[in-house]
Amino acid sequence: MQGSLVPPMTRDFAIGMAWLVLIATFVAYAVYYTSLRLFPVARVKSLNFRAGRSPSR
């Protein structure tokens, strides 16, 4: 078996991972706060808790 599952520890890889984490964080906050501006707090909160449930419930 050749290779491994360890990611390459290069500068480009580290910059790419940091970029993905920052983009995901800011997009999530933007969606959340935009939802709070557009919808009542109770509705946004219910959607937040609803996302973790399985469809069978």
N, C-alpha and C positions, 0 to 999 in steps of 0.2 A: 504494500500500500504506500503510495507516495503522497506527499503533501500533508497538510494538517488543517484544522479548523481555526487556527489562530490567525486573526487579521494581521495584515502587514503593518508594522509600527513605523510608518513613515510620516513625514510632516504633512504631505498631501492628504493622507488618510485621516489624520487628526483634525485638520482644517475642515475636511468634508463632514466628519461626524459632528463637529461643533456647529457647523452651518446647519445641518439637518435638525439638531436639537433646538437651536435657536429659532429656526423657521417654524418648527412644529409648536413650540411654546408660544410664540407670538401669534400664530394663526389661531390656536386654541383660545387664548385670551381674547383675541379680537372677535371671534364668533360668540363667545360667552357674553362679553359686554355689549355687543351689538344686539344680541337676543334680549338682554336686559333692557335695552333702550326701546325695543320694538314690542315686547310682550310683557305682561305682568310677571312679577317675581314668582308667584305661585306656579305659573305655567312653566317657566324656565327651570325652576327647581324640580318639578315633577318630571320633566324630560331628562334632567340630569340623573335622577334615580332610576328612571325607566330604562336607560341605556344598558344597565348592567344585568337586566333580567333576561332569562331565556324566553323564546317565543311561545313555549308550551304553557306558560303561566297565564 
